Amino acid sequence: MDLRHLKYFIAVAEELNIGRAALRLHISQPPLTRQIQQLEEELGVQLLIRTPRGVELTQAGETFLHEARNIRSLVELAIERTKRTGQGKLGRLDIGIFGTGIFSAIPKLLQQFRDTNPDVRVVLHTMSKIEQIEALRQRRISVGFNRMLDPLPDIHSELIMREPLYLAVNDTHPLSRESSVSFTELSKHPLVLFPTGARPNFVDRIIELCRNMGFTPEISQIVGDAVTGVALVAGGFGITVVPESATPMAPPGIVYLPFSDNPSATVDLSCFYRKDDESPVLHAFLQATQAFRNEQRKQDGELIDSPLTNAPSTA
């Protein structure tokens, strides 16, 4: 059945007059009459009764009018949903997340995206860096968040922000009474670092920073995650270094101190995705990521308002 038949029939049924329906549809009366006749022939029932004043609906016509309106609504809904999907405003986005990033920056970014794209379902998956890369390649997720990703031929990485680092000490530690500390203080105390697992990782970043300051750190323990590291420090076991996003973790006995003399004491937070992914939903998310990144740089006085270099095309 031609959808035009439904459109023409609804107009005639609502106007109850062929002439007025023809004016409404911007066509002449003869072709409109033929279209209604073809529809009745196709259905094998009479839908309209011709009268001197116009037309009246038969019982079958009343039933068909109700169904035709339902079909029209479904078609309009399908068109609208298709357009919204093509614009990245409808669908599902699977995102790989990790450790300390979930405490601060990532939730803020996700909330901003959901505020502007409420009909996109966001599904989060806690994964290590290696698991995220594998899931991206298997198309089980569309975006991953992590730190210190080595260049990969099929994966593009976008820097979201650089987080300052903080020293976490027990409140009984002599340093806990300071408002800030020199980065070289790390040379005087055994460190609890995290995480174990794939390299390069946060451990490598701390070692690199220490060596740049002229010393090799004494590492007493490498644990699986920031929560374990901070918990050990709270229990009096060494000191640790954490990204700013981990500082909302405040178990009893923990004091966080900024570094006073090492502006490079930061760690990256990046999102990454497949270079060949042209999903409109991903494109919409990357635009939200761009806005979030610029907002962070504005706060730091470092606005760089450039498009995402390898953002997928919606063409």
DADAMO-V918193 format. One line per field, one symbol per residue. psi: psi as a letter, one per 20 degrees, with the letter a starting at -180 (. if undefined). burial: b if it has 16 or more other ideal C-beta (glycine too) atoms within 10 Angstrom, else e. A space follows every 10 residues. Layout:
BEGIN
psi = ???
burial = ???
END
This chain:
BEGIN
psi = pphhgggggg gghhhkpggh hgghilrrgg hgghggghgh gghkqphqpp rhicqqprgh ggghgghggg ggghgggggg hgghghjjjp bpoppprrch hihegghggh ggghhimijp pppqpoqrgg hggghghjkh rhqqpaqlpq pqhjpppppg rppqqqpprq iiqhiiiqhr qqhihhiiqq qprrrrbqqq ahghgggggg hhjjrpqooh pprhrhgggh hgghjjnarr pqqhiihhom qpjppppqpi jnijmrqqpq qqrphjokph ggghhhghgg ggghghhghj klpnmqqphk pqqj.
burial = eeeebbebbb bbbebebbee bbeebeeeee ebbebbeebb eeeeeebbee eeebbebeee beebbeebee eeeeeeeeee eeebbeebbb bebbbbbbbb bebbbbeebb eebeeebeeb ebebeebbbe bbbebbeeee bbbbbbbbbe eeeebbbbeb bbbebbbbbb eebebbebee bebebbeebe bbbbbeeeee bbbebbbebb eebeeebeee ebbebbbbbb bbbbeebbbb bbbbbbbebe eebbbbbebe ebeebbbbbb bbbbeebebb bbbbbbbbbb ebbeebeeee eeeeeeebee bbeee
END
